[in-house]
Amino acid sequence: MIMGKRQWIAVGAMFAVAVSAVVAILYARGHVRGRNGPGADVEHGSAEKVTVRMLREPIATPAFTMTGLDGRSISSADWRGKVVLVNFWATWCPPCRAEIPDLIALQEKYREHLVIVGIAEDEGSVDGVKRFVAEHRINYPIVMSTPELRKIFPAVMALPTTFILDRDGNLAQKNVGMLNAKETEAGTRLLAGLKVNAEVVKVEANEKAVGLENAAQAREIPGVDLTKLSGDQRTSVLMALNEEACKCGCGLTVAKCRIDDPTCGFSLPQAKSIVEKLAPARP
């Protein structure tokens, strides 16, 4: 039977609807490249492999307790069986603030497999941190940094610094600087035992995976004593040291120049000048 023009049009329309429906289903399941949203390609393995850096030998981490901003006690023992991402950050740190939306999305998506805890390095009022958490609707626990936590997670020389524990509570990853969302999600899925298209690269515990070049903000400056400053003074000084360019012509900030080249004859006096200007010594 030969179909007329109207019949062909009807068949064509039905075919178009069917194709659209198939595409919509594939798109929703993440099989169509270019889908927006956290982990679109990482989860379903539709993109090229994501490289994940893991410690060659996981490091045992002792159980620890913390006090949340609401005053409640938090125990790491309650998280066994889940991946734990411990993120050292501060409200004054631009890269810390920039990665928070990704952390919020990651916590929401993997709440059955992942616990994120933020360790705030702010030294001013706790109320300021509470306001920040409320304004940004952070959906994971935030605690203030303590000497005990710094002892468990040592060498936090810059912010953000993130430690990732496996389901047995062992340190499996450490990242200095702003996290890469896809790599972080791939690492989370890998440690959680979920399917992921990732290439694992083993690194030594003392290997510096990412440095200040990855938008990190130094919190300790070689040759500069910040211990005698008040919390507000220290914050102002660190912000200035991480923003002001070194006069040696290296193109780096004073903070990064001090870390990369402690022998620089320009960065040290410049750093001390910044400290004296923003936190003058009392007579």
C-alpha positions as CSV (number, residue, x, y, z in Angstrom):
1,M,0.0,0.0,0.0
2,I,1.4,3.4,-1.0
3,M,1.0,6.0,1.8
4,G,-0.2,9.4,1.1
5,K,1.6,12.6,2.0
6,R,-0.4,13.0,5.3
7,Q,0.4,9.5,6.3
8,W,4.2,10.0,5.7
9,I,4.0,13.2,7.8
10,A,2.3,11.3,10.6
11,V,4.8,8.5,10.5
12,G,7.7,11.0,10.6
13,A,6.2,12.8,13.5
14,M,5.8,9.5,15.5
15,F,9.4,8.6,14.7
16,A,10.6,12.0,15.9
17,V,8.7,11.6,19.1
18,A,10.2,8.1,19.6
19,V,13.7,9.3,19.0
20,S,13.2,12.3,21.4
21,A,12.0,9.9,24.1
22,V,15.0,7.6,23.7
23,V,17.4,10.6,23.8
24,A,15.7,12.0,26.9
25,I,16.1,8.6,28.7
26,L,19.7,8.3,27.7
27,Y,20.4,11.9,28.7
28,A,18.7,11.4,32.1
29,R,20.9,8.3,32.7
30,G,24.1,10.2,31.7
31,H,24.8,8.3,28.5
32,V,24.7,11.5,26.4
33,R,27.9,13.5,26.6
34,G,27.7,17.0,27.8
35,R,25.2,16.5,30.6
36,N,25.5,19.2,33.3
37,G,25.7,18.4,37.0
38,P,28.1,16.8,39.4
39,G,29.8,13.6,38.2
40,A,27.9,13.4,34.9
41,D,30.7,11.5,33.1
42,V,32.6,10.2,36.1
43,E,29.7,8.1,37.4
44,H,28.8,6.4,34.2
45,G,32.3,6.1,32.6
46,S,31.2,7.8,29.4
47,A,34.3,10.1,29.3
48,E,38.0,9.4,29.3
49,K,39.5,8.1,32.4
50,V,40.0,10.4,35.4
51,T,43.3,10.2,37.2
52,V,43.1,9.6,40.9
53,R,46.1,9.9,43.2
54,M,46.2,7.5,46.1
55,L,48.8,6.9,48.8
56,R,50.9,3.8,48.0
57,E,50.4,2.7,51.6
58,P,47.3,4.0,53.4
59,I,48.1,5.5,56.8
60,A,46.2,4.4,59.9
61,T,44.4,7.3,61.5
62,P,43.4,7.2,65.2
63,A,39.8,7.7,66.1
64,F,39.0,11.3,67.1
65,T,36.2,13.4,68.5
66,M,35.3,17.0,67.7
67,T,32.8,19.6,68.8
68,G,30.4,21.0,66.2
69,L,29.4,24.6,65.9
70,D,26.2,23.6,67.7
71,G,28.2,22.3,70.7
72,R,27.4,18.7,70.0
73,S,30.2,16.0,70.1
74,I,31.1,14.3,66.9
75,S,33.0,11.0,66.8
76,S,34.9,9.7,63.8
77,A,34.0,6.2,65.0
78,D,30.4,6.8,63.8
79,W,31.7,7.1,60.2
80,R,33.4,3.7,59.9
81,G,32.2,2.1,56.7
82,K,32.0,5.4,54.9
83,V,34.5,7.5,53.0
84,V,35.5,10.5,55.1
85,L,36.7,13.8,53.5
86,V,38.3,16.1,56.1
87,N,38.6,19.6,54.6
88,F,40.7,22.3,56.3
89,W,39.5,25.7,55.2
90,A,38.7,29.3,56.3
91,T,36.1,31.8,55.5
92,W,38.8,34.3,54.4
93,C,40.3,31.8,51.9
94,P,39.0,32.4,48.3
95,P,39.8,28.9,46.9
96,C,38.2,27.4,50.0
97,R,35.0,29.3,49.3
98,A,35.1,28.4,45.6
99,E,35.1,24.7,46.2
100,I,32.3,24.6,48.8
101,P,29.5,24.3,46.3
102,D,31.2,21.2,44.9
103,L,31.5,19.8,48.3
104,I,27.9,20.5,49.1
105,A,26.8,18.7,45.9
106,L,29.2,15.8,46.6
107,Q,27.8,15.3,50.1
108,E,24.2,15.5,48.9
109,K,24.8,13.0,46.1
110,Y,26.8,10.4,48.2
111,R,25.3,10.8,51.6
112,E,25.0,7.0,51.9
113,H,28.7,6.5,51.2
114,L,30.4,9.8,52.2
115,V,30.9,12.1,55.2
116,I,32.5,15.5,54.7
117,V,33.6,17.4,57.7
118,G,35.0,21.0,57.4
119,I,37.7,22.1,59.9
120,A,37.5,25.9,60.1
121,E,40.9,27.6,60.6
122,D,39.3,30.9,61.3
123,E,40.8,32.5,64.5
124,G,38.2,35.2,65.0
125,S,34.7,34.9,66.2
126,V,32.9,31.6,65.9
127,D,29.8,33.5,65.1
128,G,31.3,34.6,61.8
129,V,31.8,31.0,60.8
130,K,28.3,30.1,61.9
131,R,26.9,33.0,59.7
132,F,29.0,31.8,56.8
133,V,27.7,28.2,57.1
134,A,24.1,29.4,57.3
135,E,24.4,31.8,54.4
136,H,26.0,29.1,52.1
137,R,23.7,26.3,53.4
138,I,26.6,24.0,54.0
139,N,25.1,20.5,54.5
140,Y,28.0,18.8,56.3
141,P,29.4,19.3,59.8
142,I,31.8,22.2,60.5
143,V,34.1,22.3,63.5
144,M,36.7,24.7,64.6
145,S,40.3,23.7,64.3
146,T,42.1,22.5,67.5
147,P,45.7,21.5,68.4
148,E,44.5,17.9,68.7
149,L,43.1,17.9,65.1
150,R,46.2,19.5,63.8
151,K,48.2,16.7,65.4
152,I,46.1,14.0,63.8
153,F,46.3,15.8,60.4
154,P,49.7,17.4,60.4
155,A,51.5,19.6,57.9
156,V,48.5,21.8,57.0
157,M,50.7,24.6,55.6
158,A,48.1,26.0,53.2
159,L,44.4,26.2,52.8
160,P,42.4,24.4,51.6
161,T,44.1,21.1,52.5
162,T,42.0,17.9,52.3
163,F,42.5,14.5,53.8
164,I,40.4,11.6,52.5
165,L,40.0,8.5,54.6
166,D,38.9,5.1,53.3
167,R,36.1,3.1,54.8
168,D,38.4,1.6,57.4
169,G,39.5,5.1,58.6
170,N,42.9,5.0,56.9
171,L,44.3,8.0,55.2
172,A,44.2,7.3,51.4
173,Q,44.5,10.7,49.8
174,K,45.8,14.2,50.6
175,N,45.3,17.2,48.5
176,V,46.8,20.7,49.0
177,G,45.0,23.4,47.2
178,M,41.5,23.6,45.6
179,L,40.0,20.3,44.8
180,N,39.1,19.1,41.3
181,A,35.5,18.2,41.4
182,K,35.7,15.2,38.9
183,E,38.8,13.8,40.5
184,T,37.4,14.1,44.0
185,E,34.2,12.3,43.0
186,A,36.1,9.6,41.2
187,G,38.2,9.1,44.3
188,T,35.1,9.0,46.4
189,R,33.5,6.3,44.2
190,L,36.7,4.3,44.1
191,L,37.1,4.2,47.9
192,A,33.4,3.6,48.4
193,G,33.6,0.5,46.1
194,L,31.4,2.0,43.4
195,K,31.8,1.7,39.7
196,V,34.1,4.4,38.2
197,N,36.2,4.9,35.2
198,A,39.5,6.0,36.8
199,E,43.2,5.4,36.5
200,V,44.9,5.1,39.9
201,V,48.4,6.6,40.4
202,K,50.2,5.6,43.6
203,V,52.2,8.3,45.4
204,E,54.3,8.3,48.5
205,A,53.0,9.8,51.7
206,N,55.6,12.6,51.7
207,E,55.1,13.4,48.0
208,K,53.7,16.9,47.4
209,A,50.8,16.2,45.1
210,V,49.6,19.8,44.6
211,G,51.3,23.0,45.7
212,L,50.4,26.6,46.2
213,E,50.2,27.0,42.4
214,N,46.7,25.3,42.7
215,A,45.2,28.5,44.3
216,A,46.1,27.5,47.8
217,Q,46.5,30.1,50.5
218,A,49.5,29.8,52.8
219,R,48.7,29.8,56.5
220,E,52.4,29.4,57.7
221,I,55.1,31.7,56.2
222,P,58.8,30.6,56.5
223,G,60.8,33.1,58.5
224,V,57.7,35.0,59.7
225,D,56.4,34.5,63.3
226,L,52.6,34.9,63.3
227,T,52.1,33.2,66.7
228,K,52.0,36.5,68.7
229,L,49.2,38.0,66.6
230,S,45.5,38.0,67.6
231,G,43.1,36.0,65.5
232,D,41.9,39.1,63.5
233,Q,45.5,40.3,63.0
234,R,46.6,37.0,61.7
235,T,43.7,36.8,59.3
236,S,44.5,40.3,57.9
237,V,48.2,39.5,57.6
238,L,47.7,36.1,55.9
239,M,45.3,37.7,53.4
240,A,47.8,40.4,52.5
241,L,50.7,38.0,52.2
242,N,48.6,35.8,49.9
243,E,47.6,38.7,47.7
244,E,50.5,41.1,47.5
245,A,53.1,40.5,44.8
246,C,56.7,40.0,45.8
247,K,59.0,42.8,44.7
248,C,61.7,40.5,43.5
249,G,60.1,40.2,40.1
250,C,59.2,36.5,40.4
251,G,55.6,37.2,39.6
252,L,54.5,35.3,42.8
253,T,52.8,36.5,45.9
254,V,54.9,37.2,49.0
255,A,53.6,34.0,50.6
256,K,54.3,31.7,47.7
257,C,57.8,33.3,47.1
258,R,58.6,32.7,50.8
259,I,57.6,29.0,50.5
260,D,59.1,28.4,47.1
261,D,62.3,30.3,47.7
262,P,63.0,31.0,51.4
263,T,66.4,32.5,50.5
264,C,64.8,35.4,48.5
265,G,66.2,38.7,49.8
266,F,63.0,40.6,48.9
267,S,60.1,38.5,50.2
268,L,61.3,38.3,53.8
269,P,61.6,42.0,54.6
270,Q,58.5,42.6,52.6
271,A,56.6,40.0,54.6
272,K,57.9,41.5,57.9
273,S,56.9,45.0,56.7
274,I,53.3,43.7,56.0
275,V,53.2,42.2,59.5
276,E,54.4,45.5,61.1
277,K,51.9,47.6,59.1
278,L,48.9,45.5,59.9
279,A,49.9,44.3,63.3
280,P,52.3,46.8,64.8
281,A,54.3,45.6,67.8
282,R,53.2,47.0,71.1
283,P,55.8,49.3,72.8
